[in-house]
Amino acid sequence: MVELEKVSIMENNKQLILIKSENNACLIESAMKIHAIDSSENILFLSHKEVSFVQDSIKQLEERMKKLPNIRYMFLKQSWSVLDDMYGKTFFINEIQKMMKEEEFSTLYFHRADTFFDGCTKRDMERIVSDIIEIARYYHKVVIFSLGSHTRLGQIIDDVLYKEVDVDYLVERDKSGNCKSRILKSKKENANIILFSDKNEIIALHKYIFKKDTHIHFNHVTELDENQVLVEEADIIIFNLHNIPFKDKILSLIKKRKLRTKFIFLSDDSVIRKRDKVRKIEKGIAQVFEKNFDLSEYIYTIEKIIGRDFYTTILDRVNILPRNHYLTEEEILKDTVYSFLNYHIYFSMVAVEYSSEKPISLETIENCIRDLDLVYHNEKNKNLIFLLIDILPQRALSLITDRLQERKIEIGSTQAFDVNECFHMLGIKKMKNEKSTGIAND
């Protein structure tokens, strides 16, 4: 019987679990017990083994466990290498994505991944594992990999998963023949993030997106020496300063102390050549972003490092977007902005005054915005107010201006505002008591 050291999976967002052992029975029992700690939902069991072998092991488990999860089995009809030659890895990944999207299960369990993916190279495994993790996080599934710790591919998969895994179990038999587990690694519940920046817009952005999550400890500092202990305990360092020696000093500290801190560089350059990005990564920088970076991609990078979706799933969890993205009343606009501020959804507002004499059609305006963006149209004053989600003000302004010009709309003036400026400009605090007088343009 497995004596399992318990770690809450669902509550602490432990989405990627690794179990290592030289004994198959220990692996299966450990996986079922890990799943049972937090979930009564279904588990999808993938294995290269024959049906009879796995089901015999499960039947033995039924005698020892009070309740087993509902299990759906899937087995390889031929070896991985043969199927890979026939269909390719992309076909397999697409099938996994389809199952995660459509099937009612909470956990995906790869039993003996080292034999399931027999014949894979390290490069192939890196791609497969990366894709599976990304898909699982998107659909909020738990993935458990078990493997034989003594095999060549088992060691390769262990190396590939090391940086990503949330909980790493080693299961061994004691002298009495019982399986006992111990945790080799478990990601911290809280993440320490430090920002080095002297730009108000960047500082305000990070304070805003991190404020709602109590598990993120965020600090903004400008000096290293007096904050060295803080830096050494950081999970992520975000660097946005014109000080190359200072940057190199921090990278040197991370390397010298063998810290697992991830260093993200926010450049002030509008364009960075690919080879320059590669050079920076070779120096120990985890990710490089250009000046007008994609905020969604940036936040997702942070979420991937800390192993928790603290931001990107907000819109999925709360129903705050109006059904119609074309807003006809200013009160609806204000209510929407108020909701965004309340849930700390980052957005930029672009106010446009146009001079075109010909009325602008609804279709033309809607073609200027993205899927989640909103627009308020005051035809009387010839004003357009755009709310663009997860985009910095200057990039939002550039995007809207370009799209309006492409559609031959004569622009009188434009202005971009961040979330804090929107709050004051629209008079959100007074919106329930005071009738709006409209938004003035330059």
MIMIZA-907177 format. One record per residue (C-alpha): residue in three letters; x negated, y, z. Coordinates in steps of 0.001 Angstrom, whole numbers, padded with zeros to 6 digits, always signed. Layout:
BEGIN
AlaXYZ
...
This chain:
BEGIN
Met+000000+000000+000000
Val-001253+003480-000844
Glu-001799+005884+002046
Leu-001392+009161+000171
Glu-002700+012497+001354
Lys+000304+014692+000630
Val+000170+017919-001331
Ser+003417+019672-002243
Ile+003594+019762-006034
Met+006698+021782-006825
Glu+006448+024418-004090
Asn+002811+025265-004830
Asn+003040+024876-008575
Lys+000728+021856-008709
Gln+001465+021052-012329
Leu-001639+019092-013284
Ile-002650+016076-011199
Leu-005591+013720-011709
Ile-005820+010298-010027
Lys-009022+008275-010271
Ser-009500+004670-009240
Glu-010982+001378-010389
Asn-007738-000415-009585
Asn-004638-000259-011797
Ala-002161-001085-009039
Cys-003487+001768-006908
Leu-003114+004173-009815
Ile+000531+003347-010561
Glu+001584+003391-006904
Ser-000219+006680-006290
Ala+001450+008311-009299
Met+004922+007191-008204
Lys+004346+008445-004662
Ile+002980+011799-005821
His+006060+012224-007990
Ala+008331+011196-005097
Ile+006897+013801-002693
Asp+008890+016624-004266
Ser+011089+015249-007002
Ser+013999+012907-007472
Glu+014099+013539-011209
Asn+013011+011264-014018
Ile+009440+010388-014917
Leu+008167+009599-018411
Phe+005618+006782-018182
Leu+003144+006529-021090
Ser+000790+003571-021272
His-001256+001489-023696
Lys-000451-001628-021638
Glu+002192-004161-022564
Val+005660-003633-021144
Ser+005552-006787-019019
Phe+002298-005814-017270
Val+003534-002394-016194
Gln+007011-003538-015238
Asp+005576-006309-013047
Ser+003551-003685-011174
Ile+006662-001499-010803
Lys+008713-004418-009448
Gln+006090-005001-006778
Leu+006312-001323-005878
Glu+010078-001543-005398
Glu+009492-003848-002454
Arg+007224-001319-000726
Met+008786+002035-001608
Lys+012195+003117-000360
Lys+013086+004769-003625
Leu+011447+004828-007033
Pro+012030+007616-009536
Asn+014021+006924-012671
Ile+011391+005784-015158
Arg+011424+005885-018933
Tyr+008625+003845-020500
Met+006768+004542-023720
Phe+003961+002315-024976
Leu+001484+002518-027826
Lys+002393-000010-030533
Gln-001232-000096-031695
Ser-004514+001265-030388
Trp-004941+005028-030237
Ser-007736+005016-032821
Val-005529+003187-035355
Leu-002550+005484-034739
Asp-004817+008541-034884
Asp-006081+007463-038317
Met-002513+006904-039521
Tyr-000755+009987-038140
Gly-003330+012373-036652
Lys-003473+014195-033325
Thr-001134+016988-034375
Phe+001693+014475-034898
Phe+001166+013137-031355
Ile+001109+016630-029801
Asn+004280+017595-031697
Glu+006015+014462-030379
Ile+004946+015308-026820
Gln+006276+018851-027233
Lys+009571+017538-028599
Met+009971+015171-025627
Met+009156+017886-023104
Lys+011683+020203-024706
Glu+014526+017699-025091
Glu+014076+014987-022462
Glu+015409+015230-018911
Phe+012294+014403-016931
Ser+010174+016451-014534
Thr+006922+014495-014735
Leu+004834+013147-017602
Tyr+002533+010333-016458
Phe-000351+009066-018595
His-001301+005718-017075
Arg-004973+004903-017615
Ala-005615+007819-019953
Asp-009090+006439-020536
Thr-007630+003374-022255
Phe-004595+005169-023714
Phe-006880+007492-025714
Asp-009497+004818-026380
Gly-011955+005914-029059
Cys-011496+009674-028543
Thr-014513+011957-028560
Lys-014998+014639-025902
Arg-014076+017306-028444
Asp-010837+015475-029333
Met-009949+015058-025655
Glu-010528+018758-024974
Arg-008057+019670-027688
Ile-005457+017047-026680
Val-005622+017872-022964
Ser-005534+021628-023609
Asp-002423+021288-025805
Ile-000628+018997-023337
Ile-001341+021357-020417
Glu-000143+024404-022336
Ile+003093+022695-023421
Ala+003750+021331-019906
Arg+003320+024756-018328
Tyr+005654+026303-020878
Tyr+008403+023754-020117
His+007599+023624-016368
Lys+006683+019933-016300
Val+004234+018165-014004
Val+001556+016130-015799
Ile-000266+013287-014039
Phe-003331+011708-015625
Ser-004675+008521-014089
Leu-007909+006956-015236
Gly-010554+004392-014436
Ser-013369+006299-012792
His-015935+003767-014008
Thr-015316+003977-017779
Arg-017098+006178-020320
Leu-013909+007883-021539
Gly-012679+008160-017945
Gln-015750+010226-017099
Ile-015245+012358-020226
Ile-011589+013062-019336
Asp-012624+013812-015742
Asp-015093+016417-017058
Val-012484+017918-019415
Leu-009844+018193-016671
Tyr-012168+019476-013958
Lys-011556+023195-014572
Glu-007807+022835-015164
Val-006647+020268-012614
Asp-004584+021453-009637
Val-005088+018368-007453
Asp-007785+015713-007915
Tyr-007231+012404-006083
Leu-009664+009532-005643
Val-007914+006281-004696
Glu-009990+003405-003324
Arg-009342+000067-001624
Asp-010437-000270+001991
Lys-011792-003431+003608
Ser-008248-004649+004231
Gly-007347-004337+000570
Asn-005109-001294+001015
Cys-005342+001673-001345
Lys-006251+004958+000319
Ser-006438+008343-001335
Arg-008449+011424-000593
Ile-008285+014812-002249
Leu-011470+015817-004003
Lys-010108+019177-005109
Ser-006954+021235-004681
Lys-006374+024687-006104
Lys-005779+027401-003561
Glu-002245+028625-003034
Asn-003435+032231-003096
Ala-005499+033912-005800
Asn-007994+036698-005152
Ile-008277+039138-008053
Ile-010613+042139-008211
Leu-010435+044942-010765
Phe-013398+047197-011576
Ser-011994+050194-013452
Asp-011888+053981-013350
Lys-008916+054348-015713
Asn-005598+055259-014096
Glu-003525+053482-016756
Ile-005385+050185-016256
Ile-005288+050458-012457
Ala-001540+051245-012463
Leu-000848+048344-014847
His-002474+045774-012565
Lys-000909+047128-009395
Tyr+002479+046904-011093
Ile+002256+043347-012469
Phe+000685+041883-009301
Lys+002828+043701-006731
Lys+005751+041262-006792
Asp+003660+038106-006167
Thr+002715+037625-002519
His+000255+034845-003444
Ile-001976+037245-005378
His-004394+039303-003322
Phe-005354+042212-005550
Asn-008133+044690-004899
His-009383+047619-006952
Val-013027+048488-006213
Thr-015817+050471-007865
Glu-018934+049396-005945
Leu-020522+045968-005653
Asp-022856+046161-002643
Glu-020241+047052-000049
Asn-017778+044587-001598
Gln-020134+041664-002277
Val-018328+039302+000104
Leu-015036+040228-001557
Val-016542+039536-004975
Glu-017950+036182-003896
Glu-014478+035087-002777
Ala-012758+036251-005967
Asp-011026+033840-008319
Ile-010955+036435-011096
Ile-012994+039578-011684
Ile-011575+041996-014265
Phe-014209+044443-015464
Asn-013323+047705-017228
Leu-016235+050097-016705
His-018857+051760-018944
Asn-021690+050284-016914
Ile-023557+047423-018551
Pro-026201+047003-015795
Phe-023395+046829-013210
Lys-021567+044210-015298
Asp-024757+042158-015698
Lys-025384+042389-011943
Ile-022003+040808-011193
Leu-022483+038090-013824
Ser-025928+037372-012362
Leu-024408+037074-008873
Ile-021781+034612-010131
Lys-024464+032508-011819
Lys-026957+032682-008923
Arg-024390+031698-006280
Lys-022785+029126-008622
Leu-019401+030732-008043
Arg-016318+029454-009844
Thr-015168+033043-010363
Lys-013806+033815-013832
Phe-015014+037095-015340
Ile-012625+038906-017717
Phe-013956+041860-019690
Leu-011559+044618-020791
Ser-013494+046512-023436
Asp-012972+050130-024475
Asp-013762+049180-028071
Ser-010757+049083-030393
Val-012328+046288-032435
Ile-014839+043646-031297
Arg-016542+041469-033854
Lys-016127+037725-033354
Arg-019879+037148-033010
Asp-020046+039834-030291
Lys-017265+038062-028393
Val-019182+034790-028675
Arg-022322+036446-027279
Lys-020393+037794-024303
Ile-018870+034382-023615
Glu-022334+032830-023760
Lys-023383+035261-021007
Gly-020704+033856-018692
Ile-017673+035985-019563
Ala-014521+033857-019613
Gln-012467+036102-021906
Val-012923+039378-023782
Phe-010068+041757-024655
Glu-010145+044765-026957
Lys-008878+048205-025907
Asn-005337+047781-027245
Phe-005011+044219-026015
Asp-001911+042053-026212
Leu-000475+042213-022689
Ser+001390+038887-022966
Glu-001790+037083-023999
Tyr-003747+038829-021255
Ile-001291+037913-018492
Tyr-001059+034345-019770
Thr-004873+034103-019525
Ile-004706+035132-015859
Glu-001853+032700-015188
Lys-003813+029879-016778
Ile-006826+030577-014559
Ile-004880+030720-011284
Gly-002553+027886-012301
Arg+000718+029687-011659
Asp+003258+031484-013843
Phe+003641+034577-011688
Tyr+004947+036790-014503
Thr+005714+035234-017894
Thr+008780+033301-016701
Ile+010575+036279-015098
Leu+012797+036931-018112
Asp+013679+033227-018236
Arg+014718+033248-014583
Val+016747+036468-014461
Asn+019548+037501-016771
Ile+018904+041222-017151
Leu+018637+041824-020885
Pro+021780+043290-022464
Arg+023412+041026-025043
Asn+023041+043703-027676
His+019536+045085-028127
Tyr+021019+048218-029726
Leu+022206+050360-026806
Thr+025040+052795-027427
Glu+025309+054353-023950
Glu+022628+056111-021940
Glu+023939+054594-018714
Ile+023211+051119-020093
Leu+019718+052311-020937
Lys+019213+053557-017377
Asp+020634+050394-015819
Thr+018295+048293-017951
Val+015252+050368-016974
Tyr+016295+050110-013334
Ser+016446+046294-013639
Phe+013026+046155-015292
Leu+011560+048227-012469
Asn+013299+046127-009826
Tyr+011898+042852-011226
His+008524+044426-012097
Ile+008796+043665-015770
Tyr+006230+045791-017534
Phe+007436+047936-020432
Ser+006662+051141-022283
Met+009157+053712-023486
Val+008794+055550-026798
Ala+010952+058629-027367
Val+011382+059728-030986
Glu+013010+062798-032431
Tyr+013732+062365-036137
Ser+014661+064940-038762
Ser+016174+062755-041477
Glu+019485+064202-042716
Lys+020763+060852-043886
Pro+022238+058665-041076
Ile+019985+055821-039993
Ser+021659+052423-040235
Leu+021836+049976-037340
Glu+019974+047384-039417
Thr+017093+049804-040064
Ile+016704+050593-036374
Glu+016892+046940-035274
Asn+014211+046049-037819
Cys+011847+048389-035965
Ile+011904+046352-032739
Arg+010713+042934-031654
Asp+012899+040128-030273
Leu+013038+041309-026635
Asp+012780+045057-027230
Leu+015690+047494-026861
Val+016637+050790-028490
Tyr+019025+053581-027513
His+020266+055838-030323
Asn+021664+059300-029675
Glu+022910+060228-033146
Lys+024142+063665-032066
Asn+020699+064796-030856
Lys+018828+062658-033399
Asn+016947+060856-030648
Leu+015737+057250-030541
Ile+014491+055758-027282
Phe+012710+052424-027514
Leu+011981+050086-024588
Leu+009150+047720-025518
Ile+008406+044855-023151
Asp+004852+043793-022224
Ile+003029+046412-024254
Leu+000874+049380-023254
Pro+002147+052896-024128
Gln-000331+053814-026859
Arg+000070+050498-028624
Ala+003860+050816-028341
Leu+003714+054318-029828
Ser+001571+053144-032733
Leu+003849+050158-033428
Ile+007075+052210-033479
Thr+005578+055079-035487
Asp+004266+052695-038148
Arg+007585+050875-038459
Leu+009614+054076-038712
Gln+007289+055450-041374
Glu+007478+052188-043323
Arg+011245+052718-043471
Lys+010885+056325-044716
Ile+012328+057875-041555
Glu+011174+061488-041130
Ile+009722+061847-037649
Gly+009819+065175-035821
Ser+007991+064227-032620
Thr+007072+061132-030639
Gln+006028+060502-027076
Ala+005073+057344-025139
Phe+005626+056739-021411
Asp+004537+053988-019031
Val+006837+052449-016401
Asn+006098+055077-013748
Glu+006759+057979-016119
Cys+010023+056352-017249
Phe+011120+056152-013632
His+010821+059900-013158
Met+011810+060953-016658
Leu+015139+059138-016642
Gly+015926+060135-013050
Ile+016545+056522-012044
Lys+017034+057369-008365
Lys+019912+059707-009260
Met+021423+057710-012058
Lys+024387+056436-010062
Asn+025362+059895-008813
Glu+024301+062329-011490
Lys+025499+062537-015045
Ser+022672+062453-017573
Thr+021885+065472-019704
Gly+019889+063602-022311
Ile+016174+063347-022924
Ala+014265+066338-024203
Asn+011740+065991-026987
Asp+008685+068032-027884
